[in-house]
Amino acid sequence: MHLNSILAFTILSFIPATLAHLDKPLSPAAELQKREFKRHASRSLEKCSTKLMERGIAARAESRRKALINKHKRSLLTVRDTDTVLNKSHLVTGSHITPSTPEEQVFASTADNNTCVLSPEGEIGPYFVPGELVRSDVREGQPGVPVILEGQFIDVETCDPIPNLWWDIWNCNATGVYSGVVESGNGNSNDAANINTTFLRGIQKTDQDGVVRFNTIFPGHYSGRTNHHHLVAHLNASVLPNNTLSGGTVAHIGQLFWDQDLVYKVEATYPYNTNNITLTTNAEDHVVIAETEDSTSDPMINYVYLGDRVEDGLFGWITIGVNRSATYDTDYSFIYTGSGGEEVEGSGFSPSGLASGSALPSSTSA
């Protein structure tokens, strides 16, 4: 489990309106709520060391508890900034970590592992699509570098893992296109059929250790953004008979990233190298800066190679701190329904997770 760094927060920044990937600025009330969350969680985190000593995280074994406590103690002395995060390699070497390694070993595998605590009202971007399927494999045959991605969700107030949290994940494909969206700046805006696609989107529930796993691909890039994965954390939701999520609240929104040298290696492979859009580096990306500037958060994913080449695939993992008492809305313009994708201008995330009057899709688990 990744508690070697102080749990901290990203503060949202916004790109100019001239860029294609637009994001709505927060209202003054939302900005005030963010600042209050930061103050409250910072006070709460001061209690984490004591909590860890008392009970550990997941409390599976004495050795595991001791390791976690020691890591957390060391983290109290660790201060990061954007340059520190970007100059650190998250490639885990000299270990025997594989996708079959037990969770407790994966998340306690590095002496300087990273914890990412994103702002709960972080940048969701314009391509969130509610109504997606509960499934672990979201690839749908999309070409690209295979990625097995594990996340562990930790309560920033108690330092305990969060079981039964729903991780909603999505990213663009190898050439920078999101499924379920027909919009300028998202591939061919004349391709109306893309509204009915669901590739590289899915939802999974965390286990008793707060861990969840997806099979996806390494995200490509598009104008003004580095390669990244989006996430939303749902709490107290339930699964409908048609295998979609309903109800609950959103306690967390954010984005995850990969080391720049790894990005270069992936982008040199096919079909990533067919993308002629200028690559934005991590150091230039406004969200990377927002998540690491004046903070101790590390939103870069730890990883190992699954074979001898990057094309063989990657196994990545990261711990994500969440304030489970927070509740936030998620804006969206498209939704996946029983009759396919629909454009829903001006919508917000409703208590049911869907816009009023929308039908849910019928599906089976993947």
Secondary structure, DSSP 4 states (H G I P E B T S, - for coil): ---SS-----------TTSSS--PPPPHHHHHHHHHHHHHHHHHHTTHHHHHHHH-SS---HHHHHHHHHHHHHHTT----HHHHHTS--B--SS---TTS-HHHHTT--TT--EE---TT----TT--SS-BB-SB--TT--S-EEEEEEEEEETTT--B-TTPEEEEE---TTS--TT---TTSS-TT-GGGGG--TTEEEEE--TTSEEEEEEE----BTTB-SEEEEEEEES-EE-TTSBEES-EEEEEEEEE--HHHHHHHHTSTTGGG--SPPPPGGG-HHHHHHHTTS----BPEEEESSSSGGG-EEEEEEEEE-TT--B--EEEEEEETTEEEEEEEEE--TTSS-TTPPPPP----
